Amino acid sequence: MVYKKNKKENLMIPEIEKKSIKEIEQLQEQKLQELLSYIATKSPFYKKMFSENSIDISTIQKLEDLTKIPVTTKDDLQQHNDAFFCVKKSKIIDYVTTSGTTGKPVFFGLTDKDLDRLAYNEAISFTCSKVTSKDIIQLMTTIDRRFMAGLAYFLGARKLSAGIIRVGSGIPELQWDSILKFKPTYLIAVPSFLLKLIEFAEKNNINQNESSVKGVICIGEPLKNQDFSMNVLSKKIKENWDIELYSTYASTEMGTTFAECEHQIGGHHHPELIITEILDDNNQPVKNGDEGELVVTTLGIEGMPLLRFKTGDIVKAHHETCECGRNTMRLGPVVGRKKQMIKYKGTTIYPPAMYNLLNDFLEIKNYIIEIDENEIGTDKITIKLGVKETSDELITNIKDHFRAKLRVAPDLEFVSIAEISKLQFPKMSRKPMLFIDKRKPYVRK
């Protein structure tokens, strides 16, 4: 992992990210050979896979040869978790689990080498967002509860020699106390929480635009439409707080981040850390520019590397060279999770499209979307809305807005703001839950 520091801005920019597409592919093919040799001897799961499918890893020379190997699924991880480990338990330094958003949580163990890789990933991802060693970052997400992301942010800041304030999630008063006292230049936060910070500031005579904060690295919620224009949530934030908003996309399984640069046209791929494919429902590569499921092969991981892992996220790749000078592929906003796809009255919908519409209404303070089956076995959408006051006009406006944008209108249920908050943050939750799927598993195939 070679990088040069830009002396003017003190940025960690990997040399490979500015190389030609051919040079990037050559590096990835070299690292793929190293991975295949490693898991063929160290991973019980992949040794068995190669044997049962008569796969000769010496025939996998190019990135396009990956299609000769079966994909790895979340079900594989859940059913054979221990078989993916390539090291003895004594080498595991840190224990994490996935959030279990779409199924049983999976256990991951990180070695000392894996923690170094995680720090490197986050440091170069921070660099995409113009964070340098001179910056102070306020972390507004948990670092405990076996949560990889919070640990990654801390390690990345340390690698970058930036300051970090570990405040944790929630509590606007404590967040502002830290902002005013320690003067961070960047925040790491769920975007919708920024609206609560703005509301608290305005009620308590704090001028957010005179604070030290110049940018926010946003996690967990979309900020952009598919054409990279600002969605309603990001517009609401920027109308009240003159700060830069950077989208990121990552997962525990990938151990890698796709982070936006200053041009904010998608998250940059770190080719030395991960190989990406975008596949259709038949596990075949989609045409350039088409949406498909992101499939990843992790590079440089010692404890639990993954080969052709299906993330379940529907994305679109962008390959034009970015003005920042990086030649790496960029991922646009996640369209939705494959298992959360909804077929409603003949229309295919993903939850993020509904989040964007609900954020249009100032009257809606919080919400949660529930998907269930009706009496004939098709999908039923109920949106529970937290509002201070309801009216027939508001109901009509919401339904008309849905019909105009998505061609269908869901059922609406108005409950207290406090009740929605409890649903969004169930016991032991690590991030807000906006979507609850009550359908039987076979419905989501």
N, C-alpha and C positions, 0 to 999 in steps of 0.2 A: 504494500500500500504506500505508494510514493506520492508526495504532494510537495508543492512549493508554496512558500508564504509570499503573498503579494506584499512587498515591503511598504507600499504606500498605505494600504488599508489593513495590513496584517491579517490577510484572509488565507485560510487553508483550502486551496483548490487542488484537487488531485490532477496530476498531469494527464492521466488517461482520459479525463472527461473533455479535454480539448483536442484530443487526437482525432484522426479520421475515423469514419465508420469501419473501415477495413481493419485498422489497428485495434479498435475496440473489440471487434469480433475475434481477432487473433488472440487477444488477451483472454477473452472469455472462454475460447476453445481450449486454451492451455489450462486454465483453472478448472474447466469441466473435466479434463483428463485426470487432474489431481483428485477431484472429488470422487469420480467413479472408482478410481483405484482405492481410495480410502474407504468408501462405504462397502465396496465389494469384499473387503476383508474385516471391517469393523462393525458393520450394521447387520444384526440378525434379520431385520425386516427386508432390507435390500438384497442381502445374500440369497434369501429364500425367493424373492421376486425374480432375480436374475436366473436362478436355477430353474424355477417352475416355467419360466417363459423362454428358456434356452437363449438368453441374451449374452452375446459375446461383447463385453464392453470395449474390446479393441476395435470394434466396427463403428463405435460412436466417436467420430472424429470432428464433425462439423456441428454447428448449432442445430441445423435442420435435421440431423440424425436423431435428435431427441425424440422425434415422433415414433421411433422404433421401441421406445420404452413406455410401459403403461403409466398412467397418471397415479399420483398418490392423493387420496381424499381425506376429508375430515373424519369420515367413518373409520378409515384405516388408523388414523392417529388415536381415535377414541377406543377402538377395539384392541389395538396392539401397541399401546403407548410405550411400554418398556422395551419392546423390540427395536425401537428406533434409536436407542442409545448406543453410542459408539465408544464410550469410556466407562471405566469403573466408577462406582458411586463415590469413591474416595477423591476423585478428581473434580466432583461437582462443588462449585463455590457458592452459587446462588440458585435458589429454587423459585420458579415462577409458574403461573398457570394462565391459560387463556381466559378471556372473560366469560366464555360459554354462552355468547349471545344467541347462537343458533344450535346449541346442543350441549352435551356434557363437556365441561372444561378439560383441557389437556395439560398435563404437567410437562414442563421443560426444565432442564438443568443446564446451567452455564458454567463452563470451566473458566479458569483465569484468562486463558487465551480468548474465549468468547466475550468476556467482559471488556477486554482491550478492543476487540472488534466492534462491540456495541458503542464504546466511547468514541472510536474513530468515526463510525457511521453518523453519530449525532453531531459530532464536531463539524464534519464537512457539510452536514445538513443545515446546521446553524449558519455556516458560512454562506450558503445559498441565500439566506435571509439577511445577509450583511452584518451578522453578529461578529464581533471581534473580541480580542482579549481585553479591550478597554470597556466593554459593556458589562452591565449587571442585569441578570435575568431573574424575574420573580416567577417561581413555579407555583401555579394555581391548580395543580392536580396531585393526587396522592402518590407518595413514593413507597407506601407500605402495601399490605393486602396482596402480596405476591404479584404486584403490578409491574410489568417490565418497563412501560413507558416512562414512569416517573424516575426510575433508576437510570434509564438511558439519558434522560435530560440532564440529570445530575452529573453523570459520568462525562457526557459530551461537553458540558460547560467547564468541567475540571480539565479535560483534555485541551480545550481551547484557551484555558487560563482566564476565562471570564468569571465574574462573580455570580453567585446564585443565592437566592433567598427562598427557602423551602417553606412556604406558607401553607400549602395544601389547598384543598378545594373549599368553595363556599365562603361564607362570612364576609360580606362586602366591607363591613367596618374594619375588620382586621386587615383586609387587603389594602384598603386606603391608608391605614395606619402605617403599613410597611412601605407603601409607595411614597408617602410624604416623608417618612423617616430615612429610608435607605436610597431613595431616588433611582429605582431601576430604569433602564432604558428599554427593556423588552419584557413582555409578559408571555407566559405560556398558559393558554386558557381555552375553555370551550366558548365559542363565539357568543352564544346566547347569554352567558354569564356576564359578558361585557355590558349588556343592556342593564343588568342589575347594578353594576358598578356606576354606570352613568346616572341611573335613577338615584342611587345613594348620594352621589356627588352633588347632584342638583338640589336634593333635599337638605344637604348639610353644608351648603355654601362652599363647596370645593369646585374650583375651576379645573375640570379635567384637561382642558386644552393648554393649561399652564403647567401641567405636571411634567415630570421627567420622561414619561413614557413616549417613545417614538414609534414603536412597532409591537405587534402581537403575533406570536406563532400560534396558529389556531388548530385545534384538534377536535375530532369527534363529530363535527357538523359541517355541511357544505357551505362555502362562501361564494361560489361561482355557479353560473349557468354553464351549459355545455360549450357555449361559444366564448367562455371566459369573461363574459360581462358579469357585473356584480349582481348577486341575487338580492332579494328583499332584505334578508338579515344583514348582509354586509352594508347595504345602503343605509339601513337604520343606524348602524353603529357609526359609520363615517359621517353621517349628517350631524351627529352630536359630539364626535370625538375625532379630531384630525390626526389620525394615526395610520400607519401602514398595517395591512392585514395580510398575513402569509398563510396560505393553505398548506397542510401537510397530510400525507397518507402513509400509514404504516400498520404493522400487525406483529404480534408476538411470534407467529410462525415464520415471518420473513426476517425478523431481526434487522430490518433495513427500512429506511425512510425515503419517501419520494417528497422532496421539499421544493417549494417555489423559490425562484430567484426574484430579483427586483422587478423583472418584467412581468411576473405573475401570469404566466400562460401555461401552467401545468407544473407538476412535480417532477424534478429532474431525477433520472435513473442514475444510480451509482453502479456502473458496470463491473467494478472490481469486487462487488459484494453480492450481486444477485443477477441471475439470468431470467429474463421474462419471456413469456409467450402469451398470446391472446387467442383463445380457442373458442370454437362454436360448440353447440350441444353434442356434436359427434367427436369432440376432442381433436378437431382439425383446425389449423390456423385460419383465422378470418382474413378477409381481404384488407389491405392497407386502408386504414381510416374507418373500418367497421367496428362496432361494439362487440365485445366478447368477454369471456371469463378470464381473469388474470390467473396465470399459472406460473409459479416461480420455482427456481432451483437456487438454493442458497450456497454461497461460496465462502470458504474460509471459516466455517463453523466446525468446531471440534466435537462438542457434546452431542448434538442432535441435528445433523444436517438433513435437509429435505430435497428430494429429487422430483421435479415436475409436480409440485404440490398445487392443488386447485384451491384458490383462496375463497371462492364463492362470490367474489366481487366482479360486477360487470363494469368494464372500463373501455375507454378508447385511447389509443396511443397517437402521439403526434411526433413527427420525425424531422420537421424543419429545424434548421440550425437556429438556436436562440441568440438574441443580440448580446447576451452575457458572454458568449464565446464558447459555451459548452456545446458539444456535438451529440450529447446523449439524448436518447428517447425521453419524451415527457408524457406523463399520464394526466389526462384531463380529470375533472371531478368524477367521483364514483357515481355511476348511473343508479346503482342499487345493488343489494345483495341478492344473489340468484334464488336463495331459499325464501326471500321475502317478496318475491314477485307475486303480484296480485292480479288475478283475472276477474274483472268486475264488469258485468253487463257487456261482455265482448271487448272490453278495453284492458290492455296491459298497463299496470301502474306499479311504480316502485315508490316506497315511502318518501325518499328525498323530494320527489315532485310535489307531494302533499305538504311536506314541511315548508317549502317555499311559498305555497299559496296561503297557508295559515299565518305565516309571518307577515303577510300583507295587512293584517287587521290589528290596529293598535288596541282594540278592546280585548283581544285574546292575550292573557298574561302567561298562560302555559297550556299545554295540551299533551295528550297521548293518543296514539292510534291503535285500535284493537282490531284484529282480523279474526274472524270466526267463520263457521260454515252455517248456511241457512238450512231450512228443512229439506231442500232438494240437493244438498251437498256442494253447492257453489259458494264462492267467497262472499262474505258479508263484511262491510267496513263500518265501524262505529268510531267516531272521533269524540273523545271526551275533552271538553273545553273548560278551562278555568277562566271565568270572567267575573268582574265586579257586578255588572248588571247585564241582563239579557233582554232582548226585544224581538218582536216578529221581524222588524226591519233588518236586524243583524243576522238572523237565521236566513232570511231571503238573500241577503247580500253574499253570505258565505256560500250558499248552495249555487247561486248564479255564477259566482266566481269559479267554482269547481267545474260547473257545466261548460263555461266558456273556455277554460284552459285544458281540462281533462275529459270533457264530454260526459261526465257522470257526476252525480252528487251523492255523497255518503250520508249515513244516518248521523245526526248530531245529538250529543248528550251534554247538558250543562251541569257541572258540579263545582264545588268550591275550589279555589286556587290552592288551598292547603291540601285537599284530597289528591289533586293532580300531582302536587309536589311529592307526596308520599308514594304514589305510583311510580313516579320517575326515579325515585331513589329508594328502592327496596333494600332490606337489610343486607349488608355486606356488598352493596353495589360499589363499583369503582368509577363509574361514569354514568351520566344521566341516560335513562331508558325512555325513548320516545315511541317505541313500537313494541306491541305485545302480540304474538302470534299464537292463537289458540286452535289452529287447524290441526287435523290429523296429519302425520308425516307424509302419507302417500299423496296428499293434495299438492305438496310442494315439489314433486319430482320434476 
